[in-house]
Amino acid sequence: MVEEKVTLKNDEGLYARTAAKFLQNAVKFKSQITLTKDEKSYDGKSILSILSMAGFKGDEIVISCEGNDEVDALDCLTAFINSI
């Protein structure tokens, strides 16, 4: 398993459009993807789970990936979060 802490920098956080785009990236990988915020874990391949996380600007989240393509998945998803 690999993981990395990232900070949400965009004004809308991880809601609606950005959550959908995150999901589009996440489902490309076979690895299990988990988002952790405030010690609670959320399924990174479920739009409802991502939205229920309520990620606001300035929040720190941990992206964890576990599986055969975990490194590629983590690189892709952290790059996405850092680019929005």
ROSE-4610 file (N, C-alpha, C; in Angstrom, 1 decimal, always signed):
// ROSE-4610
residu = [M/M/M/V/V/V/E/E/E/E/E/E/K/K/K/V/V/V/T/T/T/L/L/L/K/K/K/N/N/N/D/D/D/E/E/E/G/G/G/L/L/L/Y/Y/Y/A/A/A/R/R/R/T/T/T/A/A/A/A/A/A/K/K/K/F/F/F/L/L/L/Q/Q/Q/N/N/N/A/A/A/V/V/V/K/K/K/F/F/F/K/K/K/S/S/S/Q/Q/Q/I/I/I/T/T/T/L/L/L/T/T/T/K/K/K/D/D/D/E/E/E/K/K/K/S/S/S/Y/Y/Y/D/D/D/G/G/G/K/K/K/S/S/S/I/I/I/L/L/L/S/S/S/I/I/I/L/L/L/S/S/S/M/M/M/A/A/A/G/G/G/F/F/F/K/K/K/G/G/G/D/D/D/E/E/E/I/I/I/V/V/V/I/I/I/S/S/S/C/C/C/E/E/E/G/G/G/N/N/N/D/D/D/E/E/E/V/V/V/D/D/D/A/A/A/L/L/L/D/D/D/C/C/C/L/L/L/T/T/T/A/A/A/F/F/F/I/I/I/N/N/N/S/S/S/I/I/I]
num = [1/1/1/2/2/2/3/3/3/4/4/4/5/5/5/6/6/6/7/7/7/8/8/8/9/9/9/10/10/10/11/11/11/12/12/12/13/13/13/14/14/14/15/15/15/16/16/16/17/17/17/18/18/18/19/19/19/20/20/20/21/21/21/22/22/22/23/23/23/24/24/24/25/25/25/26/26/26/27/27/27/28/28/28/29/29/29/30/30/30/31/31/31/32/32/32/33/33/33/34/34/34/35/35/35/36/36/36/37/37/37/38/38/38/39/39/39/40/40/40/41/41/41/42/42/42/43/43/43/44/44/44/45/45/45/46/46/46/47/47/47/48/48/48/49/49/49/50/50/50/51/51/51/52/52/52/53/53/53/54/54/54/55/55/55/56/56/56/57/57/57/58/58/58/59/59/59/60/60/60/61/61/61/62/62/62/63/63/63/64/64/64/65/65/65/66/66/66/67/67/67/68/68/68/69/69/69/70/70/70/71/71/71/72/72/72/73/73/73/74/74/74/75/75/75/76/76/76/77/77/77/78/78/78/79/79/79/80/80/80/81/81/81/82/82/82/83/83/83/84/84/84]
x = [+0.9/+0.0/+0.9/+0.5/+1.2/+0.1/+0.6/-0.3/+0.5/-0.3/+0.3/-0.8/-0.3/-1.2/-1.2/-2.4/-2.5/-3.5/-3.3/-4.2/-5.1/-6.4/-7.3/-7.1/-6.7/-6.4/-7.4/-8.3/-9.3/-10.4/-11.1/-12.2/-13.4/-13.7/-14.9/-14.5/-13.3/-12.9/-13.1/-13.6/-13.8/-15.3/-16.0/-17.4/-17.8/-18.9/-19.6/-18.6/-18.2/-17.4/-16.0/-15.4/-14.0/-14.1/-15.2/-15.3/-15.6/-16.4/-16.6/-15.3/-14.5/-13.3/-12.3/-12.3/-11.4/-11.9/-13.1/-13.7/-13.3/-13.4/-13.0/-11.6/-10.7/-9.3/-9.2/-9.9/-9.8/-10.2/-11.3/-11.8/-10.9/-10.0/-9.0/-8.1/-8.0/-7.0/-7.7/-7.0/-7.6/-7.4/-6.5/-6.2/-7.4/-7.4/-8.4/-7.9/-8.8/-8.4/-9.3/-8.6/-9.3/-8.8/-9.8/-9.5/-9.8/-8.9/-9.0/-9.0/-10.0/-10.1/-10.6/-9.9/-10.3/-10.5/-9.6/-9.6/-10.7/-11.5/-12.6/-12.2/-12.5/-12.1/-13.3/-13.0/-14.0/-13.6/-14.5/-14.2/-13.9/-12.7/-12.3/-12.8/-13.6/-14.3/-15.8/-16.3/-17.7/-18.0/-18.8/-19.1/-19.8/-20.7/-21.4/-20.5/-19.6/-18.6/-17.7/-17.2/-16.4/-17.1/-18.4/-19.2/-19.5/-19.7/-20.0/-18.8/-17.6/-16.4/-16.4/-17.1/-17.2/-15.8/-15.1/-13.7/-13.8/-13.4/-13.4/-11.9/-11.8/-10.6/-9.8/-8.5/-7.6/-7.6/-8.6/-8.6/-7.4/-6.9/-5.8/-6.5/-6.2/-6.7/-5.6/-5.7/-4.7/-5.3/-4.6/-5.0/-4.2/-4.8/-4.2/-4.6/-3.6/-3.9/-3.2/-4.0/-3.5/-3.8/-2.8/-3.1/-1.9/-2.1/-1.0/-0.5/-1.4/-1.1/-1.1/-0.8/-1.0/-0.1/+1.1/+2.0/+1.5/+1.1/+0.5/-0.7/-1.6/-2.8/-2.6/-1.7/-1.3/-0.7/+0.2/+0.8/-0.3/-1.2/-2.3/-3.2/-3.6/-4.6/-4.0/-2.8/-2.2/-1.9/-1.5/-1.3/-2.6/-3.7/-5.0/-5.3/-5.3/-5.6/-4.7/-3.5/-2.5/-2.7/-3.4/-3.6/-4.9/-5.8/-7.1/-7.1]
y = [-1.2/+0.0/+1.2/+2.2/+3.5/+4.6/+5.7/+6.8/+8.1/+9.1/+10.5/+11.5/+12.4/+13.5/+14.6/+15.1/+16.3/+17.3/+18.5/+19.6/+20.1/+20.2/+20.7/+22.2/+22.7/+24.1/+24.9/+24.2/+25.0/+25.5/+26.5/+27.1/+26.2/+25.3/+24.5/+23.2/+22.9/+21.7/+20.4/+19.4/+18.1/+17.9/+18.7/+18.6/+18.5/+18.0/+17.9/+17.6/+18.7/+18.5/+17.9/+18.4/+17.9/+16.5/+16.1/+14.8/+13.8/+14.3/+13.4/+13.2/+14.3/+14.1/+13.2/+13.4/+12.5/+11.0/+10.8/+9.4/+8.9/+9.7/+9.3/+8.8/+9.5/+9.1/+7.8/+7.7/+6.6/+5.3/+5.3/+4.0/+3.4/+4.2/+3.7/+2.6/+2.5/+1.7/+0.5/-0.6/-1.8/-1.7/-0.9/-0.8/-0.3/-0.7/-0.1/+1.3/+2.2/+3.6/+4.1/+4.6/+5.1/+6.5/+7.4/+8.7/+8.8/+9.4/+9.6/+11.0/+11.4/+12.8/+12.8/+13.5/+13.5/+12.1/+11.2/+9.8/+9.0/+9.4/+8.7/+8.3/+7.1/+6.6/+6.6/+6.9/+6.9/+6.2/+5.6/+4.8/+5.8/+5.8/+6.7/+6.3/+5.2/+4.9/+4.9/+5.7/+5.9/+7.4/+7.9/+9.3/+9.7/+8.9/+9.2/+9.3/+8.4/+8.3/+9.6/+9.9/+11.1/+12.4/+12.5/+13.7/+13.7/+12.6/+12.6/+13.0/+12.9/+13.3/+14.8/+15.6/+17.0/+17.7/+17.5/+18.1/+19.6/+20.4/+21.9/+22.4/+23.6/+24.2/+24.2/+23.8/+23.8/+22.5/+21.6/+20.3/+19.4/+18.7/+17.7/+16.3/+15.6/+14.3/+13.4/+12.1/+11.1/+10.2/+10.1/+9.2/+7.9/+6.8/+5.5/+4.6/+3.9/+3.0/+1.6/+0.6/-0.8/-1.7/-2.3/-3.2/-3.2/-3.9/-4.0/-2.7/-1.8/-0.5/+0.7/+0.4/+1.3/+2.6/+2.4/+3.6/+4.5/+3.9/+4.7/+5.4/+4.7/+5.3/+6.5/+6.3/+7.4/+8.6/+8.3/+9.4/+10.2/+9.5/+10.1/+11.0/+10.4/+11.0/+12.2/+12.1/+13.2/+14.4/+14.0/+15.0/+15.8/+15.0/+15.6/+16.6/+16.2/+17.0/+18.3/+18.1/+19.3/+20.2/+19.7/+20.6/+21.4/+21.0/+21.7/+22.9]
z = [+0.0/+0.0/+0.0/-0.8/-0.8/-0.5/+0.1/+0.5/+0.5/+0.3/+0.3/+0.9/+1.7/+2.2/+1.2/+0.9/+0.0/+0.6/+0.2/+0.7/-0.5/-0.2/-1.2/-1.4/-2.5/-2.7/-3.5/-4.2/-5.0/-4.2/-4.7/-3.9/-3.6/-4.5/-4.3/-3.5/-3.3/-2.6/-3.5/-2.9/-3.7/-3.7/-4.5/-4.7/-6.2/-6.4/-7.7/-8.9/-9.6/-10.8/-10.4/-9.4/-9.1/-8.6/-7.8/-7.3/-8.5/-9.5/-10.7/-11.5/-11.6/-12.3/-11.6/-10.2/-9.4/-9.7/-9.6/-9.8/-11.2/-12.2/-13.6/-13.6/-12.9/-12.8/-12.0/-10.9/-9.9/-10.6/-11.3/-11.9/-13.0/-13.4/-14.5/-13.9/-12.6/-11.9/-11.2/-11.1/-10.5/-8.9/-8.5/-7.1/-6.3/-5.0/-4.1/-3.7/-3.7/-3.5/-2.3/-1.3/-0.1/+0.2/+0.6/+1.0/+2.5/+3.2/+4.7/+5.0/+5.8/+6.3/+7.7/+8.6/+10.0/+10.6/+10.2/+10.7/+10.3/+9.3/+8.7/+7.3/+6.8/+5.5/+4.6/+3.3/+2.3/+1.0/+0.3/-0.9/-2.0/-2.6/-3.6/-5.0/-5.1/-6.3/-6.2/-5.2/-5.1/-5.0/-5.9/-5.9/-4.6/-4.1/-2.9/-1.7/-1.7/-0.6/-0.6/-1.8/-2.0/-1.6/-2.0/-1.7/-0.2/+0.4/+1.9/+2.7/+2.1/+2.8/+3.1/+2.3/+2.5/+2.5/+1.4/+1.3/+1.0/+1.9/+1.6/+1.4/+0.8/+0.6/+1.9/+1.8/+3.0/+3.7/+3.5/+4.1/+3.7/+4.6/+4.3/+4.2/+3.1/+3.0/+2.6/+3.0/+2.6/+1.6/+0.5/-0.6/-0.4/-0.3/-0.1/-1.3/-1.9/-3.0/-2.7/-2.9/-2.7/-3.8/-4.5/-5.6/-6.6/-7.7/-8.6/-9.3/-9.4/-10.1/-9.1/-7.8/-6.7/-6.9/-7.4/-7.6/-8.7/-9.8/-10.9/-10.4/-9.7/-9.2/-8.3/-7.4/-6.4/-7.2/-8.1/-8.9/-9.6/-10.3/-11.0/-10.2/-9.1/-8.2/-7.4/-7.0/-6.3/-7.3/-8.5/-9.5/-9.8/-9.9/-10.2/-9.0/-7.8/-6.7/-6.6/-6.9/-6.9/-8.1/-9.1/-10.3/-10.3/-9.4/-9.3/-8.4]
